[in-house]
Amino acid sequence: MNWLLIKVALIVAISQIPLETKALEENYESNFIQNESEEIVGNLPEANVILYATQKDGYLKNFNLKTNGNVQHFPDWTNVSNEAYSPKIFYKDINSDGNKDLIIVLTTDYGTGILEQNVHVLHNNRVNGGEIYKEILVDNPIAIVLKNVKTSLTKSEATINIRKEKTVIEIGEFGIQNNQLFPEIYVGNIIEFDVLDNELTAIVGAQIAPVGGEIGSFHIKYIYKDKMYQLKKIEFISNTN
């Protein structure tokens, strides 16, 4: 009698395994479909490029770049999900080698007095499997400013020195109270990238106060040298001009 009960119990248990397994598979597939949210976030037909990403927690992440049938994954790239700051794609020859390069500008933060972008430059390389893009290092624009610019800030004026060029800005015309002034001219809240006249250009804002304190911007032009993009020219453009 006991053996009969044991056999019945085993038969019932075994009969339940396929059902439970099927339920687990269905749940997995359902979760996978719900989590699959990859979308097109950039498209440049001229270069035969499509940029994909997944949206999570207010950011675009897990970027995939599809070019000429190849797909390259860039897990470290991020961009805010606000469509007003969607990724920008340029297709220009910025290193003067006769071949167009892929330049992708991503926005990582924005707000009042804040706009932070980074840039990814990719050169087209031919390999056995076709053409793929290789990302090239771009020197940090904030580091370039810190290395090449000297500044000072008092209650009456802001002074900017770039080599032999000196710019003095009277603070009074900005209508900023003394207790709102930064202790020094600040760079870091406004970092933009663009391609101007086929040159990669970074625009870094200079601020003396958190609100209404942008006195101008540093324009950094890059040149491709020693296998990276580094400083070609830096100048300061005042907002008072």
Legacy VTK file of the C-alpha trace (Angstrom):
# vtk DataFile Version 3.0
C-alpha trace
ASCII
DATASET POLYDATA
POINTS 241 float
0.000 0.000 0.000
2.782 2.389 0.911
4.627 1.578 -2.341
1.471 2.282 -4.292
1.100 5.702 -2.680
4.740 6.499 -3.409
4.336 5.549 -7.094
1.221 7.686 -7.429
3.012 10.642 -5.821
5.971 10.259 -8.191
3.718 10.106 -11.248
1.880 13.266 -10.152
5.156 15.113 -9.463
6.663 14.124 -12.824
3.518 15.163 -14.660
3.829 18.651 -13.164
7.381 19.278 -14.419
6.555 20.166 -18.059
3.793 22.523 -16.941
6.047 24.347 -14.468
8.893 24.493 -16.990
6.574 25.857 -19.651
5.303 28.491 -17.210
8.878 29.554 -16.424
9.685 29.787 -20.121
6.571 31.871 -20.762
7.447 34.218 -17.886
11.012 34.557 -19.182
9.820 35.323 -22.705
7.257 37.792 -21.371
9.871 39.588 -19.255
12.300 39.626 -22.157
9.730 41.233 -24.449
8.810 43.812 -21.811
12.472 44.731 -21.223
13.289 44.887 -24.926
12.944 48.605 -25.689
15.699 49.254 -28.220
14.801 52.153 -30.481
16.328 54.201 -33.270
17.834 57.378 -31.799
19.794 58.564 -34.810
19.785 57.994 -38.548
22.139 59.297 -41.229
21.339 57.836 -44.671
24.337 59.572 -46.279
26.674 57.451 -44.178
24.372 54.415 -44.118
24.317 54.710 -40.328
21.586 53.892 -37.833
22.080 54.462 -34.106
20.083 52.380 -31.624
19.773 52.608 -27.826
17.572 51.465 -24.957
15.840 53.904 -22.643
16.152 53.478 -18.888
15.863 55.815 -15.890
15.759 58.958 -18.029
18.787 58.019 -20.140
19.573 56.310 -23.408
22.036 53.486 -22.825
23.489 50.366 -24.471
24.100 52.012 -27.820
24.397 49.961 -30.992
25.772 51.431 -34.210
24.705 49.749 -37.434
26.828 50.604 -40.471
27.005 48.778 -43.800
25.541 45.599 -42.311
27.868 45.597 -39.289
26.703 46.264 -35.728
29.045 47.695 -33.089
28.137 47.878 -29.411
29.032 50.860 -27.195
27.837 50.037 -23.661
29.531 53.046 -22.035
27.764 55.720 -24.086
24.899 57.644 -22.465
22.505 60.394 -23.535
19.537 61.974 -21.787
16.201 60.622 -23.042
14.705 64.088 -23.604
14.080 64.224 -27.370
15.099 67.899 -27.429
18.637 66.653 -26.736
18.715 63.637 -29.030
22.129 62.434 -30.262
23.601 64.454 -33.118
25.432 62.717 -35.955
27.876 64.453 -38.314
29.584 62.931 -41.348
32.543 65.148 -42.219
36.205 64.861 -43.092
37.639 66.466 -39.951
41.173 65.090 -40.266
41.749 66.121 -43.910
42.606 62.628 -45.154
39.981 62.626 -47.910
37.631 60.284 -46.045
34.574 61.364 -44.084
34.501 60.602 -40.381
31.596 59.865 -38.092
31.102 62.333 -35.236
28.443 61.576 -32.616
27.585 64.191 -29.978
25.776 62.998 -26.844
24.173 65.157 -24.141
24.673 63.814 -20.627
23.101 66.618 -18.566
21.099 69.816 -18.980
19.251 72.410 -16.922
19.414 76.067 -15.897
22.962 77.169 -16.663
23.958 73.587 -17.476
24.579 71.792 -20.754
27.085 68.946 -20.740
27.978 67.045 -23.892
30.666 64.613 -24.921
31.803 63.580 -28.374
32.721 60.301 -30.024
34.781 60.437 -33.214
35.004 57.302 -35.320
37.268 56.657 -38.295
36.224 54.219 -40.989
38.528 51.195 -41.246
38.495 48.441 -43.831
38.833 44.897 -42.483
38.330 41.435 -43.956
34.654 41.456 -42.976
34.006 44.829 -44.584
34.078 48.298 -43.038
33.922 49.088 -39.327
34.410 52.262 -37.333
37.164 52.705 -34.775
36.708 55.266 -32.002
39.504 57.843 -31.703
40.512 59.598 -28.497
39.515 63.271 -28.146
41.352 65.395 -25.590
39.123 66.643 -22.766
38.123 70.283 -23.438
38.127 71.184 -19.729
41.690 69.892 -19.415
42.657 71.975 -22.456
41.228 75.126 -20.851
42.959 74.466 -17.545
46.311 73.889 -19.276
46.191 76.908 -21.570
44.193 79.602 -19.763
44.845 81.745 -16.713
41.971 83.640 -15.133
41.249 85.942 -12.210
38.028 87.285 -10.748
37.424 90.293 -8.509
34.227 92.076 -7.475
34.629 94.458 -10.400
36.177 92.525 -13.295
37.005 89.156 -14.793
40.337 88.673 -16.530
41.193 85.926 -19.004
44.677 85.316 -20.380
45.376 82.963 -23.281
49.066 83.188 -24.023
49.575 86.830 -25.078
45.881 87.599 -25.481
44.202 89.284 -22.525
40.479 89.909 -22.094
39.087 92.061 -19.278
35.325 92.080 -18.644
33.555 94.574 -16.404
31.216 92.656 -14.117
28.884 95.534 -13.357
27.031 95.250 -16.659
25.834 91.743 -15.724
23.928 93.032 -12.676
25.215 90.273 -10.388
25.341 90.826 -6.639
28.742 90.353 -5.002
27.458 87.579 -2.733
26.422 85.592 -5.824
29.849 85.636 -7.455
31.899 82.469 -7.670
35.338 82.677 -6.003
36.865 82.218 -9.474
35.808 81.933 -13.097
34.227 78.517 -13.456
34.267 76.174 -16.456
32.493 72.835 -16.557
28.741 73.473 -16.583
28.535 74.271 -20.290
30.352 71.945 -22.691
29.146 71.674 -26.286
30.564 70.052 -29.401
30.025 70.953 -33.035
31.647 70.621 -36.453
32.421 74.071 -37.879
34.140 74.430 -41.265
35.029 70.728 -41.157
36.809 71.154 -37.822
35.825 69.464 -34.598
35.058 72.285 -32.156
34.319 72.344 -28.437
32.569 75.321 -26.835
33.141 75.687 -23.106
31.207 78.302 -21.169
32.889 80.592 -18.636
30.708 81.535 -15.662
31.110 83.923 -12.732
27.759 83.150 -11.055
25.261 80.256 -11.075
22.467 82.245 -12.770
23.049 84.864 -15.471
26.773 84.654 -14.971
28.008 83.358 -18.315
30.499 85.963 -19.510
31.534 84.163 -22.681
32.946 80.900 -23.969
36.185 79.235 -24.994
36.188 77.916 -28.553
38.545 74.989 -28.984
39.437 73.755 -32.461
40.904 70.259 -32.697
43.499 68.753 -34.989
44.206 65.055 -35.567
47.763 64.415 -34.448
49.603 61.473 -32.889
46.537 59.236 -33.312
44.219 61.495 -31.322
42.347 64.786 -31.554
44.147 67.509 -29.639
44.312 71.280 -29.395
44.851 73.239 -32.573
43.610 76.649 -31.412
41.809 78.118 -28.414
40.211 81.545 -28.165
37.807 83.318 -25.837
34.674 84.968 -27.194
33.039 87.406 -24.803
29.272 87.772 -24.482
29.781 91.517 -24.339
31.097 91.732 -27.912
LINES 1 242
241 0 1 2 3 4 5 6 7 8 9 10 11 12 13 14 15 16 17 18 19 20 21 22 23 24 25 26 27 28 29 30 31 32 33 34 35 36 37 38 39 40 41 42 43 44 45 46 47 48 49 50 51 52 53 54 55 56 57 58 59 60 61 62 63 64 65 66 67 68 69 70 71 72 73 74 75 76 77 78 79 80 81 82 83 84 85 86 87 88 89 90 91 92 93 94 95 96 97 98 99 100 101 102 103 104 105 106 107 108 109 110 111 112 113 114 115 116 117 118 119 120 121 122 123 124 125 126 127 128 129 130 131 132 133 134 135 136 137 138 139 140 141 142 143 144 145 146 147 148 149 150 151 152 153 154 155 156 157 158 159 160 161 162 163 164 165 166 167 168 169 170 171 172 173 174 175 176 177 178 179 180 181 182 183 184 185 186 187 188 189 190 191 192 193 194 195 196 197 198 199 200 201 202 203 204 205 206 207 208 209 210 211 212 213 214 215 216 217 218 219 220 221 222 223 224 225 226 227 228 229 230 231 232 233 234 235 236 237 238 239 240
